[in-house]
Amino acid sequence: MGKLQTIVGNNIKRARLQLHLSQSQLADQCGLSSSFLGEIEGGKKFPSPENLERIATVLGLKPYQLLYEEEEWEVFDKYKTITSLYQELREKLNIDLEQTIRKHIMGS
């Protein structure tokens, strides 16, 4: 079991759990057997480039993201959180700005 196999397996499992998918559900969506996916997640097998791409796509990731080490995933997770908060704040500011403008225009 190589380091890269372990990293990829752990990342697939982490992303799968974040999406609340069972191994069986992910395997079905990727066209793989559950046992093969289990071996990948366990670091015993390494997916072909085609299967790596298929798995990443189902998980909403780019294939290279499955090669990140754990510390890099923490940065990636924080980036997703910050991006999400930014989008929520932006939407709220747009709504508040629109309401303020309407209030002043109608209030005049």
DSSP file (Angstrom, degrees, kcal/mol; ACC not computed):
  #  RESIDUE AA STRUCTURE BP1 BP2  ACC     N-H-->O    O-->H-N    N-H-->O    O-->H-N    TCO  KAPPA ALPHA  PHI   PSI    X-CA   Y-CA   Z-CA
    1    1 A M              0   0    0      0, 0.0     2,-0.1     0, 0.0    43,-0.1   0.000 360.0 360.0 360.0 113.9    0.0    0.0    0.0
    2    2 A G     >  -     0   0    0     41,-0.2     4,-2.0     1,-0.1     5,-0.2  -0.411 360.0-112.1 -86.1 163.8    1.7    3.2   -1.2
    3    3 A K  H  > S+     0   0    0      1,-0.2     4,-2.6     2,-0.2     5,-0.2   0.899 117.3  51.8 -60.7 -42.4    1.3    6.7    0.2
    4    4 A L  H  > S+     0   0    0      1,-0.2     4,-2.7     2,-0.2     5,-0.2   0.899 107.9  52.0 -64.3 -40.2   -0.6    7.9   -2.9
    5    5 A Q  H  > S+     0   0    0      1,-0.2     4,-2.5     2,-0.2    38,-0.2   0.911 111.2  48.0 -60.8 -41.8   -3.0    5.0   -2.7
    6    6 A T  H  X S+     0   0    0     -4,-2.0     4,-2.6     2,-0.2     5,-0.2   0.918 111.9  49.1 -64.9 -44.2   -3.7    5.9    0.9
    7    7 A I  H  X S+     0   0    0     -4,-2.6     4,-2.4     2,-0.2    -2,-0.2   0.943 113.8  45.4 -61.1 -49.2   -4.2    9.6    0.2
    8    8 A V  H  X S+     0   0    0     -4,-2.7     4,-2.5     1,-0.2     5,-0.2   0.930 114.0  49.2 -62.1 -46.1   -6.6    8.9   -2.7
    9    9 A G  H  X S+     0   0    0     -4,-2.5     4,-2.2    -5,-0.2    -1,-0.2   0.922 112.5  47.1 -60.4 -45.2   -8.6    6.3   -0.7
   10   10 A N  H  X S+     0   0    0     -4,-2.6     4,-2.8     1,-0.2    -1,-0.2   0.892 112.7  50.0 -63.6 -39.7   -8.9    8.6    2.3
   11   11 A N  H  X S+     0   0    0     -4,-2.4     4,-2.7    55,-0.3     5,-0.2   0.890 109.3  50.3 -69.1 -39.0  -10.0   11.5    0.1
   12   12 A I  H  X S+     0   0    0     -4,-2.5     4,-2.6     2,-0.2    -1,-0.2   0.943 113.7  46.0 -62.4 -45.8  -12.6    9.5   -1.7
   13   13 A K  H  X S+     0   0    0     -4,-2.2     4,-2.6    -5,-0.2    -2,-0.2   0.928 112.8  50.1 -63.0 -44.7  -14.0    8.4    1.6
   14   14 A R  H  X S+     0   0    0     -4,-2.8     4,-2.0     1,-0.2    -2,-0.2   0.937 114.4  43.8 -59.1 -48.3  -13.9   11.9    3.1
   15   15 A A  H  X S+     0   0    0     -4,-2.7     4,-1.3     1,-0.2    -1,-0.2   0.887 112.9  52.6 -66.3 -38.6  -15.7   13.4    0.1
   16   16 A R  H  <>S+     0   0    0     -4,-2.6     5,-2.4    -5,-0.2     3,-0.2   0.916 110.5  47.2 -62.5 -43.9  -18.2   10.5   -0.1
   17   17 A L  H ><5S+     0   0    0     -4,-2.6     3,-1.3     1,-0.2    -1,-0.2   0.858 106.5  57.5 -67.8 -35.3  -19.1   11.0    3.6
   18   18 A Q  H 3<5S+     0   0    0     -4,-2.0    -1,-0.2     1,-0.3    -2,-0.2   0.834 109.5  46.2 -62.2 -31.0  -19.5   14.8    3.2
   19   19 A L  T 3<5S-     0   0    0     -4,-1.3    -1,-0.3    -3,-0.2    -2,-0.2   0.399 114.0-121.7 -90.2   2.4  -22.1   14.0    0.5
   20   20 A H  T < 5 +     0   0    0     -3,-1.3     2,-0.4     1,-0.2    -3,-0.2   0.883  61.3 148.6  58.0  41.7  -23.8   11.4    2.8
   21   21 A L      < -     0   0    0     -5,-2.4    -1,-0.2    -6,-0.1     2,-0.1  -0.851  43.5-132.9-104.2 141.4  -23.3    8.7    0.2
   22   22 A S     >  -     0   0    0     -2,-0.4     4,-2.4     1,-0.1     5,-0.2  -0.451  29.4-108.6 -79.8 164.8  -22.7    5.0    1.1
   23   23 A Q  H  > S+     0   0    0      1,-0.2     4,-2.7     2,-0.2     5,-0.2   0.906 122.1  52.1 -58.6 -41.0  -20.0    3.1   -0.6
   24   24 A S  H  > S+     0   0    0      2,-0.2     4,-2.6     1,-0.2    -1,-0.2   0.901 108.3  49.6 -63.8 -42.7  -22.6    1.2   -2.5
   25   25 A Q  H  > S+     0   0    0      2,-0.2     4,-2.3     1,-0.2    -2,-0.2   0.928 113.6  45.5 -63.7 -45.2  -24.3    4.4   -3.7
   26   26 A L  H  X S+     0   0    0     -4,-2.4     4,-1.7     2,-0.2    -2,-0.2   0.930 112.4  51.5 -64.1 -44.0  -21.0    5.9   -4.9
   27   27 A A  H  X>S+     0   0    0     -4,-2.7     5,-2.8    -5,-0.2     4,-1.0   0.927 110.5  49.0 -58.3 -45.9  -20.0    2.7   -6.6
   28   28 A D  H ><5S+     0   0    0     -4,-2.6     3,-0.7     1,-0.2    -1,-0.2   0.923 110.9  49.4 -59.6 -45.5  -23.3    2.5   -8.4
   29   29 A Q  H 3<5S+     0   0    0     -4,-2.3    -1,-0.2     1,-0.2    -2,-0.2   0.768 115.5  44.4 -67.1 -24.6  -23.1    6.1   -9.6
   30   30 A C  H 3<5S-     0   0    0     -4,-1.7    -1,-0.2    -3,-0.3    -2,-0.2   0.532 111.9-117.3 -94.4  -9.1  -19.5    5.5  -10.8
   31   31 A G  T <<5S+     0   0    0     -4,-1.0     2,-0.3    -3,-0.7    -3,-0.2   0.816  74.5 123.6  74.7  30.3  -20.3    2.1  -12.5
   32   32 A L      < -     0   0    0     -5,-2.8    -1,-0.3    -6,-0.2     2,-0.2  -0.759  67.0-101.7-116.7 164.0  -17.9    0.3  -10.1
   33   33 A S     >  -     0   0    0     -2,-0.3     4,-2.3     1,-0.1     5,-0.2  -0.594  26.8-125.2 -81.9 150.8  -18.4   -2.6   -7.8
   34   34 A S  H  > S+     0   0    0     -2,-0.2     4,-2.4     1,-0.2     5,-0.1   0.872 111.4  54.0 -61.3 -37.5  -18.8   -1.8   -4.1
   35   35 A S  H  > S+     0   0    0      2,-0.2     4,-1.9     1,-0.2    -1,-0.2   0.897 108.3  48.5 -67.4 -38.7  -15.9   -4.2   -3.3
   36   36 A F  H  > S+     0   0    0      2,-0.2     4,-2.1     1,-0.2    -2,-0.2   0.926 112.1  48.8 -66.1 -43.9  -13.6   -2.5   -5.7
   37   37 A L  H  X S+     0   0    0     -4,-2.3     4,-3.0     1,-0.2     5,-0.2   0.897 109.5  53.7 -61.7 -39.3  -14.5    1.0   -4.3
   38   38 A G  H  X S+     0   0    0     -4,-2.4     4,-1.9     1,-0.2    -1,-0.2   0.885 108.0  49.5 -61.6 -39.0  -13.9   -0.4   -0.8
   39   39 A E  H  <>S+     0   0    0     -4,-1.9     5,-2.5     2,-0.2     6,-1.4   0.865 111.3  49.5 -68.8 -35.2  -10.4   -1.6   -1.8
   40   40 A I  H ><5S+     0   0    0     -4,-2.1     3,-1.6     4,-0.2    -2,-0.2   0.954 112.4  46.8 -65.4 -49.6   -9.7    1.8   -3.3
   41   41 A E  H 3<5S+     0   0    0     -4,-3.0    -2,-0.2     1,-0.3    -1,-0.2   0.833 110.8  53.7 -62.4 -31.7  -10.8    3.6   -0.1
   42   42 A G  T 3<5S-     0   0    0     -4,-1.9    -1,-0.3    -5,-0.2    -2,-0.2   0.463 115.2-116.9 -81.8  -0.9   -8.8    1.1    1.9
   43   43 A G  T < 5S+     0   0    0     -3,-1.6   -41,-0.2   -38,-0.2    -3,-0.2   0.634  86.6 112.8  77.2  13.6   -5.7    2.0   -0.1
   44   44 A K  S   <S+     0   0    0     -5,-2.5     2,-0.3    -6,-0.2    -4,-0.2   0.769  78.0  30.1 -88.7 -27.4   -5.4   -1.6   -1.4
   45   45 A K        -     0   0    0     -6,-1.4    -2,-0.2    -9,-0.1    -1,-0.1  -0.902  69.6-141.3-128.9 157.2   -6.1   -0.7   -5.1
   46   46 A F        -     0   0    0     -2,-0.3    -6,-0.1    -3,-0.1   -41,-0.1  -0.981  25.8-122.3-119.8 130.8   -5.5    2.4   -7.2
   47   47 A P        -     0   0    0      0, 0.0   -10,-0.0     0, 0.0   -11,-0.0  -0.348  26.7-109.5 -71.3 150.8   -8.2    3.4   -9.7
   48   48 A S     >  -     0   0    0      1,-0.1     4,-3.0    -2,-0.0     5,-0.2  -0.283  38.3-101.0 -65.1 162.9   -7.3    3.8  -13.4
   49   49 A P  H  > S+     0   0    0      0, 0.0     4,-2.2     0, 0.0     5,-0.2   0.883 125.6  52.0 -55.5 -37.5   -7.3    7.4  -14.7
   50   50 A E  H  > S+     0   0    0      2,-0.2     4,-2.3     1,-0.2     5,-0.1   0.926 112.5  43.8 -65.5 -44.5  -10.7    6.8  -16.2
   51   51 A N  H  > S+     0   0    0      2,-0.2     4,-2.9     1,-0.2     5,-0.2   0.874 111.4  54.4 -69.1 -36.3  -12.1    5.5  -12.9
   52   52 A L  H  X S+     0   0    0     -4,-3.0     4,-2.5     2,-0.2    -2,-0.2   0.922 111.1  46.0 -60.6 -43.8  -10.4    8.3  -10.9
   53   53 A E  H  X S+     0   0    0     -4,-2.2     4,-2.5    -5,-0.2    -2,-0.2   0.909 112.7  50.1 -65.3 -42.4  -12.1   10.9  -13.2
   54   54 A R  H  X S+     0   0    0     -4,-2.3     4,-2.1     2,-0.2    -2,-0.2   0.928 112.9  46.1 -61.9 -46.3  -15.4    9.1  -12.9
   55   55 A I  H  X S+     0   0    0     -4,-2.9     4,-2.0     1,-0.2    -2,-0.2   0.936 113.2  49.4 -62.7 -47.5  -15.2    9.0   -9.1
   56   56 A A  H  <>S+     0   0    0     -4,-2.5     5,-3.3    -5,-0.2     4,-0.5   0.910 109.7  52.0 -59.3 -43.7  -14.1   12.7   -8.9
   57   57 A T  H ><5S+     0   0    0     -4,-2.5     3,-1.3     1,-0.2    -1,-0.2   0.927 109.6  48.0 -60.3 -46.4  -16.9   13.8  -11.2
   58   58 A V  H 3<5S+     0   0    0     -4,-2.1    -1,-0.2     1,-0.3    -2,-0.2   0.861 112.1  50.7 -62.6 -34.8  -19.6   12.0   -9.1
   59   59 A L  T 3<5S-     0   0    0     -4,-2.0    -1,-0.3    -5,-0.2    -2,-0.2   0.483 117.7-114.3 -81.8  -2.2  -18.0   13.6   -5.9
   60   60 A G  T < 5S+     0   0    0     -3,-1.3     2,-0.2    -4,-0.5    -3,-0.2   0.784  78.3 115.4  76.0  27.0  -18.1   17.1   -7.6
   61   61 A L  S   <S-     0   0    0     -5,-3.3    -1,-0.3    -6,-0.2    -2,-0.1  -0.741  70.2-110.4-122.0 168.6  -14.4   17.3   -7.6
   62   62 A K    >>  -     0   0    0     -2,-0.2     3,-1.6    -3,-0.1     4,-0.6  -0.766  37.9-114.8 -91.1 147.1  -11.6   17.5  -10.1
   63   63 A P  G >4 S+     0   0    0      0, 0.0     3,-1.4     0, 0.0     4,-0.2   0.859 114.0  59.4 -53.7 -37.8   -9.4   14.4  -10.3
   64   64 A Y  G >4 S+     0   0    0      1,-0.3     3,-1.7     2,-0.2     4,-0.2   0.782  92.9  67.3 -64.5 -24.4   -6.3   16.2   -9.0
   65   65 A Q  G X4 S+     0   0    0     -3,-1.6     3,-1.1     1,-0.3    -1,-0.3   0.764  89.7  64.1 -67.5 -22.8   -8.2   17.2   -5.8
   66   66 A L  G << S+     0   0    0     -3,-1.4   -55,-0.3    -4,-0.6    -1,-0.3   0.575  95.7  60.5 -75.4  -7.1   -8.2   13.5   -4.8
   67   67 A L  G <  S+     0   0    0     -3,-1.7    -1,-0.2    -4,-0.2    -2,-0.2   0.480  78.6 116.4 -96.2  -4.8   -4.4   13.7   -4.6
   68   68 A Y    <   -     0   0    0     -3,-1.1     2,-0.1    -4,-0.2   -57,-0.1  -0.335  65.5-125.6 -63.8 142.3   -4.4   16.4   -1.9
   69   69 A E    >>  -     0   0    0      1,-0.1     4,-1.7   -58,-0.0     3,-0.6  -0.429  36.0 -94.5 -79.9 167.6   -2.8   15.5    1.4
   70   70 A E  H 3> S+     0   0    0      1,-0.3     4,-1.8     2,-0.2     5,-0.1   0.854 124.4  53.5 -55.2 -42.2   -5.0   16.0    4.5
   71   71 A E  H 3> S+     0   0    0      1,-0.2     4,-1.5     2,-0.2    -1,-0.3   0.883 108.1  51.1 -62.5 -37.6   -3.6   19.5    5.3
   72   72 A E  H <> S+     0   0    0     -3,-0.6     4,-2.4     1,-0.2    -1,-0.2   0.843 105.9  55.6 -68.5 -33.0   -4.4   20.7    1.8
   73   73 A W  H  X S+     0   0    0     -4,-1.7     4,-3.4     2,-0.2     5,-0.2   0.882 102.7  56.0 -65.9 -37.3   -8.0   19.4    2.2
   74   74 A E  H  X S+     0   0    0     -4,-1.8     4,-2.2     2,-0.2    -1,-0.2   0.913 109.6  45.9 -60.1 -41.7   -8.3   21.5    5.3
   75   75 A V  H  X S+     0   0    0     -4,-1.5     4,-2.5     2,-0.2    -2,-0.2   0.919 113.1  49.9 -65.1 -43.7   -7.4   24.6    3.2
   76   76 A F  H  X S+     0   0    0     -4,-2.4     4,-2.3     2,-0.2    -2,-0.2   0.915 111.0  49.0 -61.4 -44.4   -9.8   23.5    0.5
   77   77 A D  H  X S+     0   0    0     -4,-3.4     4,-2.2     1,-0.2    -1,-0.2   0.905 111.7  48.9 -62.8 -41.5  -12.6   23.0    3.0
   78   78 A K  H  X S+     0   0    0     -4,-2.2     4,-2.9    -5,-0.2     5,-0.2   0.893 109.3  53.0 -65.0 -38.9  -12.0   26.4    4.5
   79   79 A Y  H  X S+     0   0    0     -4,-2.5     4,-2.7     2,-0.2    -2,-0.2   0.922 108.9  49.0 -61.3 -44.5  -12.0   27.9    1.0
   80   80 A K  H  X S+     0   0    0     -4,-2.3     4,-2.3     2,-0.2    -1,-0.2   0.908 112.8  48.2 -62.1 -41.3  -15.4   26.4    0.3
   81   81 A T  H  X S+     0   0    0     -4,-2.2     4,-2.6     2,-0.2    -2,-0.2   0.932 113.2  46.5 -64.3 -46.7  -16.7   27.7    3.6
   82   82 A I  H  X S+     0   0    0     -4,-2.9     4,-2.5     1,-0.2    -2,-0.2   0.910 112.6  50.5 -63.5 -42.3  -15.4   31.2    3.0
   83   83 A T  H  X S+     0   0    0     -4,-2.7     4,-2.2    -5,-0.2    -1,-0.2   0.908 111.3  48.5 -61.9 -42.3  -16.7   31.2   -0.6
   84   84 A S  H  X S+     0   0    0     -4,-2.3     4,-2.3     2,-0.2    -2,-0.2   0.920 112.1  48.2 -64.3 -44.7  -20.1   30.1    0.6
   85   85 A L  H  X S+     0   0    0     -4,-2.6     4,-2.6     1,-0.2     5,-0.2   0.895 110.3  52.9 -62.5 -40.2  -20.2   32.8    3.3
   86   86 A Y  H  X S+     0   0    0     -4,-2.5     4,-2.7     2,-0.2    -1,-0.2   0.923 109.2  48.7 -60.8 -45.2  -19.1   35.4    0.8
   87   87 A Q  H  X S+     0   0    0     -4,-2.2     4,-2.3     2,-0.2    -2,-0.2   0.909 112.3  48.4 -63.0 -42.4  -22.0   34.4   -1.5
   88   88 A E  H  X S+     0   0    0     -4,-2.3     4,-2.4     2,-0.2    -2,-0.2   0.925 113.4  47.2 -63.4 -44.5  -24.5   34.6    1.3
   89   89 A L  H  X S+     0   0    0     -4,-2.6     4,-2.8     2,-0.2    -2,-0.2   0.904 111.0  51.8 -63.0 -42.6  -23.2   38.0    2.4
   90   90 A R  H  X S+     0   0    0     -4,-2.7     4,-2.2    -5,-0.2    -1,-0.2   0.922 110.7  47.6 -61.5 -45.1  -23.3   39.3   -1.1
   91   91 A E  H  X S+     0   0    0     -4,-2.3     4,-2.2     2,-0.2    -2,-0.2   0.922 112.8  49.1 -62.0 -44.4  -26.9   38.2   -1.6
   92   92 A K  H  X S+     0   0    0     -4,-2.4     4,-2.9     1,-0.2     5,-0.2   0.917 110.7  49.9 -63.2 -43.5  -27.9   39.8    1.7
   93   93 A L  H  X S+     0   0    0     -4,-2.8     4,-2.7     1,-0.2    -1,-0.2   0.896 110.1  50.8 -62.4 -40.0  -26.2   43.0    0.9
   94   94 A N  H  X S+     0   0    0     -4,-2.2     4,-2.3    -5,-0.2    -1,-0.2   0.907 112.5  46.3 -64.0 -41.2  -27.9   43.2   -2.5
   95   95 A I  H  X S+     0   0    0     -4,-2.2     4,-2.5     2,-0.2    -2,-0.2   0.938 114.6  47.1 -65.9 -46.9  -31.3   42.6   -0.9
   96   96 A D  H  X S+     0   0    0     -4,-2.9     4,-2.4     1,-0.2    -2,-0.2   0.900 113.0  49.3 -62.2 -41.1  -30.7   45.2    1.8
   97   97 A L  H  X S+     0   0    0     -4,-2.7     4,-2.5    -5,-0.2    -1,-0.2   0.915 111.4  49.0 -64.3 -43.8  -29.4   47.7   -0.7
   98   98 A E  H  X S+     0   0    0     -4,-2.3     4,-2.4    -5,-0.2    -2,-0.2   0.910 112.3  48.1 -62.7 -42.5  -32.5   47.1   -2.9
   99   99 A Q  H  X S+     0   0    0     -4,-2.5     4,-2.4     2,-0.2    -2,-0.2   0.898 111.6  50.2 -65.8 -40.2  -34.8   47.5    0.0
  100  100 A T  H  X S+     0   0    0     -4,-2.4     4,-2.3     2,-0.2    -2,-0.2   0.919 111.6  48.0 -64.1 -44.5  -33.0   50.7    1.2
  101  101 A I  H  X S+     0   0    0     -4,-2.5     4,-2.5     2,-0.2     5,-0.2   0.931 112.7  48.0 -62.8 -46.1  -33.3   52.2   -2.3
  102  102 A R  H  X S+     0   0    0     -4,-2.4     4,-2.9     1,-0.2     5,-0.3   0.909 110.8  52.4 -60.7 -41.8  -36.9   51.4   -2.7
  103  103 A K  H  X S+     0   0    0     -4,-2.4     4,-2.0     1,-0.2    -1,-0.2   0.921 113.5  42.7 -61.2 -45.2  -37.6   52.8    0.8
  104  104 A H  H  X S+     0   0    0     -4,-2.3     4,-0.9     2,-0.2    -1,-0.2   0.858 116.3  47.3 -72.2 -35.4  -35.9   56.1   -0.1
  105  105 A I  H  < S+     0   0    0     -4,-2.5     3,-0.3    -5,-0.2    -2,-0.2   0.931 120.1  37.9 -71.2 -44.8  -37.5   56.4   -3.5
  106  106 A M  H  < S+     0   0    0     -4,-2.9    -2,-0.2    -5,-0.2    -1,-0.2   0.798 114.5  56.2 -75.5 -28.3  -41.0   55.6   -2.3
  107  107 A G  H  <        0   0    0     -4,-2.0    -1,-0.2    -5,-0.3    -2,-0.2   0.696 360.0 360.0 -76.8 -18.9  -40.5   57.6    0.8
  108  108 A S     <        0   0    0     -4,-0.9    -1,-0.2    -3,-0.3    -2,-0.1   0.465 360.0 360.0 -73.1 360.0  -39.6   60.8   -1.1
